Amino acid sequence: MRYTLTDLMSLSAATADEEFSVVEIFHDPETLKIAYVALDIGSWLESHEVLVEIDRFGTPDVDAGRWPLSLTHDEVTHAPSWSHEDQAADMPLDWPPLVVGPFGGTYSPLLLWVQAHEESQRESGESAPDAPAGFSRMEQSGSWIGSDCFTDAGELGKLMDLEVEPGPFRLTHALIDHDGTQLRVPFTDLEYAAEQGHFVFRTEAAERVYAEQDA
């Protein structure tokens, strides 16, 4: 059985006695393997997010809405902390979402700020107060959803979800909305992820996917 990223993020991480919300998932950008899951272990009054290694998770039960987690209460409470609110607190919300450049092209000041902020965190190692070694180079898997996808021939569509292989929990396919049709494009056909936040796939990969779906 394969999962999608939104499947996994909708589950509750369940120990023998407690359940916690999944708030983010992180993967290694080189291997595309999920490495960490961020959980909210706080109360309904206050959020407290921690990082848990993927090796501590069992087989997800999507129907039951549970993702087994092999941790004791003390291990959960002493897990490294992380918060996505740190970035949001500093974000310049009064900036316009889109600006037209002098030659008619458009760009997003907010997107450029987020990318610069994340790069600064990676270089300084400040992406988590007591983050595990190597965490600063991890990618937020959820941030990929909604990205624009292209081939050399032009626009392919918008990335709506990520398919996840069970076992190693590796991202295997991009699920792309192309004019109302979902394309399932393997990440082995990814040319590169641009700094601007979009993805470029091989043109022949898209053509193959079209042919397979029309057959």
Secondary structure, 3 states (H helix, E strand, C coil): CCEEHHHHHCCEEECCCCEEEEEEEEECCCCCEEEEEEEECCCCCCCCEEEEEHHHECCCECCCCEEEECCCHHHHHCCCECCCHHHHHHCCCCCCCCEECCCCCEECHHHHHHHHHHHHHHHHCCCCCCCCCCHHHCEEHHHHCCCEEEECCEEEEEEEEEEEECCCCEEEEEEEEECCEEEEEEHHHEEEECCCCCEEECHHHHHHHHHHHHC
